[in-house]
């Protein structure tokens, strides 16, 4: 965005401060002086005096039309037309610009805005701006500015912009005792003194936003705007506002100047326009990451530690910047860093998952070995007592898990353990009896319970399979017994339906979980419906209303291992009740094992 070419641009300023039948407007005279100084100043269009026509209290519409037509013929880049005075509506609600002898019964001695608009339309300039500081100015934006052709519908023109001091049915204001009228005063103040946290060059859209905010805060008439072909981006002046750098911006600017001194090019010309670079180096604006990267590519080579510190200072300055646009740059980068960390965490999670799967397989193999051992013990009990005693005695002499050749001294109460010498067997006539076999069974049962306990503690989690993907997957829900499994969360506008599957095919007995529903403030009277299905069949459902938060404990008996578990929730929201929160906490299936496998 650039300012218009002064040699190819023209302006016509029209003001009426003295009226024969209407109230005088003394501030309008000062309006013309202020607008002329603005457009001729170096911070704005920089027009030559002969290119800025000023008409004060013209006696008729003829000199007005002549001036606008002459300027329109000469302008090839930009045309600026300004009027300040009384605005008069016709019975047909057309807008007339009041001249010294005008009044509601003498509209023929006024400037018909429709005719003025036609002259502006004939101008070949690429950019055209009209500013009306009068009552009922909003009428200029309606379809009554010419037959079926509103002012801003000039197809083929790069930019057309209209700003008025008031709406179609509203009056403007010239406060008594103030130097300018209310509207022009705020417009000149913004263009001359600058807009806090505004862009480097102020266009008509940025000026309008600021002026509208200031007038609204003072409870004065609210201005209106209409733009065609991106006319709101027509530049009017440089933004002369100079912010006071904060401590973070000062520290960053100091480090930036030190880095810039290493570059082998003119740093102020690095971006083509030296103005923003100067602001960066003074700390008045926060230089973005791209500027630091540009320094690096033009010879400002920094050690890794110094470059890291420079970016740390940059992020701190962006985070504490007074303008929202700079703060957004910080948060966008923060999101990128978080996404990168999450991707790294996902890779680590896959590694842990593989290790857990291998560990689970080892436990399953151990469980199989224990069941085989149980079967062997059952067969020993059915054989002859003498043989059983001998086998049991040998088993006690060399316990499971001890290397052969090692001997254990001593024994339990009611169970003798004779010393076994190399090459010798049990002495004739001595046996362990039934008490020894029982002790062995008790020992084996204890081993089995320990192993089964390892693999049966906790439960099998339900993992997301299909349907609506959860908006967020959190860690385990904290509760008294600390169940295993994630918590799935959705933001539900109308309805949601998701399907889960067991993470283990050994899950039986019960379907467990916690369903939490939260509705916005003022929406407790809306009803939320929910339903849980197993392999397509409904197993539980209900409706919730009357509270902002509901908690439903899911505990359903299962006859077989479910293949798919579905959750659906919907409500009768609407209006200000846009959505409700849904959390499915620790969805899982319980495990159970018999002590002795059959």
Rosetta blueprint (number, residue, H / E / L):
1 X L
2 X L
3 X L
4 X L
5 X L
6 X H
7 X H
8 X H
9 X E
10 X E
11 X E
12 X E
13 X E
14 X E
15 X E
16 X L
17 X L
18 X L
19 X L
20 X L
21 X L
22 X L
23 X L
24 X L
25 X L
26 X L
27 X H
28 X H
29 X H
30 X H
31 X H
32 X H
33 X H
34 X H
35 X H
36 X H
37 X H
38 X H
39 X H
40 X H
41 X L
42 X L
43 X L
44 X L
45 X L
46 X L
47 X L
48 X L
49 X H
50 X H
51 X H
52 X E
53 X E
54 X E
55 X E
56 X E
57 X L
58 X L
59 X L
60 X L
61 X H
62 X H
63 X H
64 X H
65 X H
66 X H
67 X H
68 X H
69 X H
70 X H
71 X H
72 X H
73 X H
74 X H
75 X L
76 X L
77 X L
78 X E
79 X E
80 X E
81 X E
82 X E
83 X E
84 X E
85 X L
86 X L
87 X E
88 X E
89 X E
90 X L
91 X L
92 X L
93 X L
94 X L
95 X E
96 X E
97 X E
98 X L
99 X L
100 X L
101 X L
102 X L
103 X L
104 X L
105 X L
106 X L
107 X H
108 X H
109 X H
110 X L
111 X E
112 X E
113 X H
114 X H
115 X H
116 X H
117 X H
118 X H
119 X H
120 X H
121 X H
122 X L
123 X L
124 X L
125 X L
126 X L
127 X E
128 X E
129 X E
130 X E
131 X E
132 X E
133 X E
134 X L
135 X L
136 X L
137 X H
138 X H
139 X H
140 X H
141 X H
142 X L
143 X L
144 X L
145 X L
146 X L
147 X L
148 X L
149 X L
150 X L
151 X L
152 X L
153 X L
154 X L
155 X L
156 X L
157 X L
158 X L
159 X E
160 X E
161 X E
162 X E
163 X E
164 X E
165 X L
166 X L
167 X L
168 X L
169 X L
170 X L
171 X L
172 X L
173 X L
174 X L
175 X L
176 X L
177 X L
178 X L
179 X L
180 X L
181 X L
182 X H
183 X H
184 X H
185 X H
186 X H
187 X H
188 X H
189 X H
190 X H
191 X H
192 X H
193 X H
194 X L
195 X L
196 X L
197 X L
198 X L
199 X L
200 X L
201 X E
202 X E
203 X E
204 X H
205 X H
206 X H
207 X H
208 X H
209 X H
210 X H
211 X H
212 X H
213 X H
214 X H
215 X H
216 X H
217 X H
218 X L
219 X L
220 X L
221 X L
222 X L
223 X L
224 X E
225 X E
226 X E
227 X E
228 X E
229 X L
230 X L
231 X H
232 X H
233 X H
234 X L
235 X E
236 X E
237 X E
238 X E
239 X L
240 X L
241 X L
242 X L
243 X L
244 X L
245 X L
246 X L
247 X H
248 X H
249 X H
250 X H
251 X H
252 X H
253 X H
254 X H
255 X H
256 X H
257 X H
258 X H
259 X H
260 X H
261 X L
262 X L
263 X L
264 X L
265 X L
266 X L
267 X H
268 X H
269 X H
270 X L
271 X L
272 X L
273 X L
274 X H
275 X H
276 X H
277 X H
278 X H
279 X H
280 X H
281 X H
282 X H
283 X L
284 X L
285 X L
286 X L
287 X L
288 X L
289 X H
290 X H
291 X H
292 X H
293 X H
294 X H
295 X H
296 X H
297 X H
298 X L
299 X L
300 X L
301 X L
302 X L
303 X L
304 X H
305 X H
306 X H
307 X H
308 X H
309 X H
310 X H
311 X H
312 X H
313 X H
314 X H
315 X H
316 X H
317 X H
318 X H
319 X H
320 X L
321 X L
322 X L
323 X L
324 X H
325 X H
326 X H
327 X H
328 X H
329 X H
330 X H
331 X H
332 X H
333 X H
334 X H
335 X H
336 X H
337 X H
338 X H
339 X H
340 X H
341 X H
342 X H
343 X H
344 X H
345 X H
346 X H
347 X H
348 X H
349 X H
350 X H
351 X H
352 X H
353 X H
354 X H
355 X H
356 X H
357 X H
358 X H
359 X H
360 X H
361 X H
362 X H
363 X H
364 X H
365 X H
366 X H
367 X H
368 X H
369 X H
370 X H
371 X H
372 X H
373 X H
374 X H
375 X H
376 X H
377 X H
378 X H
379 X H
380 X H
381 X H
382 X H
383 X L
384 X L
385 X H
386 X H
387 X H
388 X H
389 X H
390 X H
391 X H
392 X H
393 X H
394 X H
395 X H
396 X H
397 X H
398 X L
399 X L
400 X L
401 X L
402 X L
403 X L
404 X L
405 X L
406 X L
407 X L
408 X L
409 X L
410 X L
411 X L
412 X L
413 X L
414 X L
415 X L
416 X L
417 X L
418 X L
419 X L
420 X L
421 X L
422 X L
423 X L
424 X L
425 X L
426 X L
427 X L
428 X L
429 X L
430 X L
431 X L
432 X L
433 X H
434 X H
435 X H
436 X H
437 X H
438 X H
439 X H
440 X H
441 X H
442 X H
443 X H
444 X H
445 X H
446 X H
447 X H
448 X H
449 X H
450 X H
451 X H
452 X H
453 X H
454 X H
455 X H
456 X H
457 X L
458 X L
459 X L
460 X E
461 X E
462 X E
463 X E
464 X E
465 X E
466 X E
467 X E
468 X L
469 X L
470 X L
471 X L
472 X E
473 X E
474 X E
475 X L
476 X L
477 X L
478 X L
479 X L
480 X L
481 X L
482 X L
483 X L
484 X L
485 X L
486 X L
487 X E
488 X E
489 X E
490 X E
491 X E
492 X E
493 X L
494 X L
495 X E
496 X E
497 X E
498 X E
499 X E
500 X E
501 X E
502 X E
503 X L
504 X L
505 X L
506 X L
507 X L
508 X L
509 X L
510 X E
511 X E
512 X E
513 X E
514 X E
515 X E
516 X E
517 X E
518 X E
519 X E
520 X L
521 X L
522 X L
523 X L
524 X L
525 X L
526 X L
527 X L
528 X E
529 X E
530 X E
531 X E
532 X E
533 X E
534 X E
535 X L
536 X L
537 X E
538 X E
539 X E
540 X E
541 X E
542 X E
543 X E
544 X E
545 X L
546 X L
547 X L
548 X L
549 X E
550 X E
551 X E
552 X E
553 X E
554 X E
555 X E
556 X E
557 X E
558 X L
559 X L
560 X L
561 X L
562 X L
563 X L
564 X L
565 X E
566 X E
567 X E
568 X E
569 X E
570 X E
571 X E
572 X L
573 X L
574 X E
575 X L
576 X L
577 X E
578 X L
579 X L
580 X E
581 X E
582 X E
583 X E
584 X E
585 X E
586 X E
587 X E
588 X E
589 X E
590 X L
591 X L
592 X L
593 X L
594 X L
595 X L
596 X L
597 X L
598 X L
